[in-house]
Amino acid sequence: MNPLPLSRNIPALLSICSILVASNIYTLIPIYGTIAEDLGISRSSVIWAGSLFTFFYACGLLSIGPISDYTGRKKILVLGLLASALSSLAVALSTDVFSLWLTRSIQGFTLASFASVIFSYSFELFPFKQRTLLVVLINTGFLIAGIFGQLASSILSEWLSWNSVFIFFALCYSLLGALTYCLLPESPGLQDKQERLWRTFRSILHDPNLGKCYMIAFTLLFSIIAFYDALGRFFTGLGSELYMIRVAGLAGASVSLFTGKLIEKAGELRTLSFGLILGVIGLLSMLIFHSTLGLIVFSIMFISSISLAIPTVITLIGELAGTRRAKALSLYSFILLSGASLAPAIVSLFHFFHMLILLSVIFIANLGLCAVLFKTKSEGQFQ
């Protein structure tokens, strides 16, 4: 199929979709206590609802993408958003721990329909430059969601109730489903229906260079969720100050818009290394400067590092995977969200400062993986 011109409406629509879809990864973080008190359950039970969401989101990323090879991407996008509206409404109607776990699990799976196909959709339908713009905007939306999801959840739960958070998102997904149906062009299903999916995944995982990229990817969303979750439990200042710290992260998320230029000038591995170094500096600095101002400044640095790392890792995987790119990126999304699914449970075991140390160690280990990739590339084995 020949690439289509990119209308003005499509980047805006897909950016908004990416923000609102990914926001539900983070919506529970500020309202663990509120939900626990209202439903008469323990805080840890609500934390497990967050982990179940991200686990089933990850499962959806791995399974729904291949289904779209046969049905076409647009159909999955539209039906997925409408199903997400219903599952979000179901979360709002939860009355006990079992219904909360069940509905959040279903919500995670249905919301995965967007991220599992949107990159392949962009690659199939649009020219190179416009496709690059879409990928950057979508990734930026995913990063902004880490802040927006928490802010929307906090504000709506304070003004109305925790249930209103999920009613709000249900209405948003309904509207986005209708807009997606009306505005997005059709995408055909892929022709090769004989491909053995699990064999392809196995061969991708056996690639040592891709394996190192996946190890880094596993830690990225984990780090964002772990940081904000631990921060919310540690911070003892005014609620308005905590809002300021979270809002400040938007400045860091915007750095992803410049990742393409950095990659052009410095290359993927140098850009990734720079991002990881920035993260280490930000995390270690927060151990020393943990006033509200210090947390604002250095959390921006930390989010900036993730903003550079995520699109760079996507670019690296796309380059290394070659003709297996679509499946490799589906696997990337699954691994990214698998890491995120572990964060709430792990963070509950650590104090904020201990979590900063753990994240610093993780980022330093990722720098070690970058160094190995640099060496492999210098030896001519980086393909």
C-alpha positions in Angstrom: 0.0 0.0 0.0 1.4 3.4 -0.9 2.1 5.8 2.0 -0.7 8.3 2.7 -0.3 12.0 3.3 -0.7 12.9 7.0 -3.7 15.2 7.7 -3.5 17.8 10.5 -6.1 15.9 12.6 -4.3 12.6 12.8 -1.2 13.7 14.9 -3.4 15.5 17.3 -5.8 12.6 17.6 -3.1 10.0 18.1 -1.3 12.2 20.6 -4.4 12.6 22.7 -5.1 8.9 22.5 -1.6 8.0 23.7 -1.9 10.4 26.7 -5.4 9.1 27.8 -4.7 5.4 27.1 -1.4 5.3 29.0 -2.7 7.5 31.8 -4.5 4.6 33.4 -1.2 2.9 34.1 -0.7 5.7 36.7 -4.2 6.6 37.9 -4.2 4.5 41.1 -0.9 5.9 42.4 -2.3 9.0 44.1 -5.6 7.3 45.3 -4.4 4.0 46.8 -5.6 5.2 50.3 -8.8 6.7 49.0 -10.0 3.5 47.3 -8.8 1.3 50.2 -10.8 3.4 52.7 -14.0 3.5 50.5 -14.0 -0.2 49.7 -12.9 -1.2 53.2 -9.8 -3.1 51.9 -6.1 -2.9 52.6 -3.8 -0.5 50.7 -1.8 -3.4 49.5 -4.9 -4.9 47.8 -5.3 -1.7 45.8 -1.6 -1.8 44.9 -2.1 -5.3 43.6 -4.9 -3.9 41.4 -2.3 -1.6 39.8 0.1 -4.5 39.2 -2.7 -6.7 37.7 -3.6 -3.8 35.3 0.0 -3.5 34.0 0.4 -7.3 33.8 -2.7 -7.7 31.6 -1.8 -4.6 29.7 1.5 -6.3 28.9 -0.3 -9.5 27.9 -2.5 -7.5 25.6 0.4 -5.9 23.9 1.9 -9.3 23.1 -1.3 -10.9 21.8 -3.5 -8.1 20.3 -0.8 -6.9 17.9 -0.5 -10.2 16.0 -4.3 -10.4 15.8 -4.3 -7.0 14.0 -2.1 -8.6 11.3 -5.2 -10.4 10.1 -8.0 -7.9 10.9 -6.3 -4.6 10.0 -5.0 -2.0 12.5 -7.9 0.5 12.4 -10.5 -2.1 13.4 -8.5 -3.0 16.5 -7.9 0.7 17.4 -11.7 1.5 17.2 -13.0 -1.6 18.9 -10.2 -1.4 21.5 -11.1 2.1 22.6 -14.8 1.3 22.8 -14.1 -1.8 24.9 -11.8 0.3 27.1 -14.7 2.7 27.7 -16.8 -0.2 29.0 -14.0 -1.7 31.1 -13.2 1.7 32.6 -16.9 2.2 33.6 -16.8 -1.3 35.2 -13.8 -0.2 37.3 -15.8 2.8 38.5 -18.6 0.4 39.6 -16.2 -1.9 41.7 -17.5 -2.6 45.2 -14.9 -5.0 46.7 -11.4 -6.2 46.2 -12.3 -9.0 43.8 -14.3 -6.7 41.4 -11.5 -4.1 41.5 -8.9 -6.7 40.6 -11.1 -8.2 37.9 -12.1 -5.0 36.2 -8.7 -3.4 36.4 -7.3 -6.6 34.7 -9.9 -6.4 31.9 -9.2 -2.6 31.6 -5.5 -3.2 31.2 -6.0 -5.8 28.5 -8.5 -3.7 26.5 -6.3 -0.5 26.7 -3.3 -2.5 25.3 -5.1 -2.6 21.9 -3.9 1.0 21.2 -0.2 0.7 22.0 0.0 -2.8 20.5 -0.8 -1.7 16.9 -0.2 2.1 16.7 3.5 1.9 15.7 2.8 -0.7 13.0 -0.1 1.3 11.8 2.2 4.4 11.5 4.8 2.4 9.6 2.3 0.9 7.2 0.4 4.0 6.2 2.6 7.1 6.3 5.8 8.3 4.6 9.1 8.2 6.5 9.3 11.8 7.8 5.6 11.9 8.8 5.9 8.4 10.4 8.9 9.7 12.5 6.8 12.7 13.6 4.0 10.4 14.7 6.3 8.0 16.6 7.8 10.9 18.5 4.4 12.4 19.3 3.0 9.1 20.4 6.0 8.4 22.7 5.8 11.9 24.1 2.1 11.3 24.8 3.0 8.1 26.7 5.5 10.0 28.8 3.1 12.9 29.5 0.6 10.3 30.6 2.8 9.5 33.6 2.1 13.0 34.9 -1.3 13.6 33.5 -2.8 10.3 34.8 -1.7 11.2 38.4 -2.9 14.8 38.2 -6.3 13.9 36.7 -6.7 11.1 39.3 -5.8 13.4 42.2 -8.0 16.3 41.1 -11.1 14.3 40.2 -10.9 12.2 43.4 -10.6 15.3 45.6 -13.4 17.2 43.8 -15.8 14.3 43.3 -14.8 10.7 44.1 -12.4 8.1 43.0 -15.1 6.5 40.9 -15.3 9.8 38.8 -11.7 9.2 37.6 -12.7 6.1 35.7 -16.1 7.5 34.5 -14.1 10.4 33.1 -11.8 8.1 31.2 -14.7 6.0 30.0 -16.3 9.1 28.4 -12.9 10.0 26.9 -12.4 6.6 25.3 -16.0 6.6 23.9 -15.3 9.9 22.2 -11.9 8.8 21.0 -13.3 5.6 19.6 -15.8 7.6 17.5 -13.2 10.1 16.3 -10.8 7.2 15.4 -13.5 5.6 13.3 -14.3 8.8 11.5 -10.8 10.3 11.0 -8.3 7.5 10.6 -7.7 5.9 7.2 -8.1 2.2 6.8 -5.2 -0.2 7.2 -5.1 -3.6 5.5 -4.3 -6.8 7.3 -1.0 -8.3 6.4 -0.9 -10.9 3.7 1.5 -13.5 5.2 -0.7 -15.5 7.5 1.6 -18.5 7.7 4.1 -16.8 10.0 4.8 -18.7 13.2 4.6 -16.0 15.8 6.3 -17.8 18.7 9.2 -19.0 16.6 9.7 -15.4 15.5 9.7 -14.2 19.2 12.1 -16.9 20.1 14.6 -15.9 17.4 14.3 -12.3 18.4 15.1 -13.1 22.1 18.1 -15.2 21.0 19.6 -12.1 19.4 22.2 -10.9 22.0 22.0 -7.2 21.0 18.2 -7.1 21.1 18.4 -8.9 24.4 20.4 -6.1 25.9 18.0 -3.5 24.6 15.1 -5.5 26.1 16.9 -5.6 29.5 17.1 -1.8 29.4 13.5 -1.5 28.3 12.3 -3.6 31.2 13.6 -0.9 33.7 12.2 2.3 32.0 8.5 2.4 32.9 9.4 0.5 36.1 11.6 3.5 37.1 8.9 6.1 36.5 6.2 4.2 38.4 8.6 3.4 41.2 9.7 7.0 41.5 6.3 8.6 41.7 4.8 5.8 43.9 7.7 6.1 46.4 7.5 9.9 46.2 3.8 10.0 47.0 4.4 7.9 50.1 7.5 9.9 51.2 6.4 13.5 50.6 5.0 15.2 53.7 4.5 18.7 52.4 1.4 20.4 51.1 -0.7 18.7 48.4 -0.1 21.7 46.2 3.6 21.1 46.4 3.3 17.5 45.4 1.2 18.7 42.4 4.0 21.0 41.5 6.6 18.2 41.5 4.4 16.1 39.3 3.5 18.9 36.9 7.2 19.7 36.6 7.8 16.3 35.1 6.0 17.5 32.0 9.0 19.6 31.1 11.1 16.5 31.3 8.7 14.6 29.1 8.9 17.2 26.4 12.6 16.4 25.9 11.6 13.4 23.8 10.6 15.8 21.0 14.3 16.4 20.4 15.4 12.8 20.5 15.4 12.5 16.7 17.8 15.4 16.3 20.1 14.0 19.0 20.2 10.6 17.4 21.0 12.2 14.0 24.0 14.0 15.5 25.3 11.6 18.1 23.9 8.2 17.2 21.5 5.9 19.1 24.0 4.6 21.7 25.5 7.9 22.6 22.0 9.4 23.0 20.9 6.5 25.2 24.1 6.8 27.3 23.6 10.5 27.7 20.0 9.9 28.9 21.1 7.3 31.4 23.8 9.5 32.8 21.3 12.3 33.2 19.1 9.9 35.1 21.9 8.8 37.5 22.8 12.5 38.2 19.1 13.3 38.9 18.5 10.3 41.2 21.7 10.8 43.2 21.1 14.5 43.5 17.6 13.9 45.0 19.3 11.9 47.8 21.1 15.1 48.8 18.6 17.8 47.8 15.2 16.6 48.8 13.5 20.0 49.4 10.5 20.7 47.2 12.6 22.8 44.9 15.3 20.1 44.7 12.7 17.4 43.9 11.2 19.6 41.2 14.6 20.4 39.5 16.0 16.9 39.7 12.8 15.1 38.9 12.7 17.0 35.7 16.2 15.7 35.0 15.1 12.2 35.8 12.0 12.3 33.6 14.2 13.9 30.8 16.5 10.8 31.0 13.5 8.5 30.5 12.2 10.7 27.7 15.5 10.3 25.8 15.8 6.6 26.6 12.4 5.2 25.5 12.3 6.5 21.9 16.1 5.7 21.5 15.5 2.1 22.6 12.6 1.9 20.1 14.9 3.2 17.4 17.6 0.7 18.3 15.3 -2.2 18.3 13.7 -1.2 15.0 17.2 -1.0 13.5 18.5 -4.2 14.9 15.3 -6.3 14.1 15.2 -5.5 10.4 12.3 -7.4 8.8 11.2 -8.6 12.2 10.6 -5.0 13.3 6.8 -5.2 14.0 7.2 -8.4 16.2 10.3 -7.0 17.9 8.4 -3.8 18.9 5.4 -5.8 20.1 7.8 -7.8 22.3 9.5 -4.5 23.4 6.1 -3.2 24.5 5.3 -6.4 26.4 8.7 -6.2 28.3 8.4 -2.5 29.0 5.0 -3.1 30.6 6.1 -6.2 32.4 8.6 -4.1 34.2 5.9 -1.6 35.0 3.6 -4.3 36.4 6.2 -5.2 39.1 6.8 -1.6 40.3 3.9 -1.1 42.7 4.5 -4.3 44.6 8.3 -3.8 44.8 8.1 -0.1 45.8 5.9 -0.9 48.7 8.9 -2.7 50.3 11.2 0.4 50.1 11.6 3.8 51.6 11.9 6.7 49.1 15.6 7.1 49.6 16.3 3.4 49.3 14.3 3.4 46.0 16.5 6.3 44.7 19.5 4.2 45.4 18.0 1.1 43.7 17.1 3.1 40.6 20.6 4.6 40.5 22.1 1.1 40.5 19.7 0.1 37.7 20.6 3.0 35.6 24.4 2.4 36.1 23.8 -1.3 35.1 22.1 0.0 32.0 25.1 2.1 31.2 27.2 -1.1 31.4 24.9 -2.7 28.8 25.4 0.4 26.6 29.1 0.0 26.9 28.9 -3.7 25.8 26.7 -2.6 22.8 29.3 0.1 21.9 32.1 -2.6 22.0 30.0 -5.0 19.9 29.4 -2.2 17.3 33.1 -1.3 17.2 33.8 -4.9 16.4 31.4 -4.8 13.4 28.9 -7.2 15.0 26.2 -4.6 15.5 23.6 -5.3 12.7 
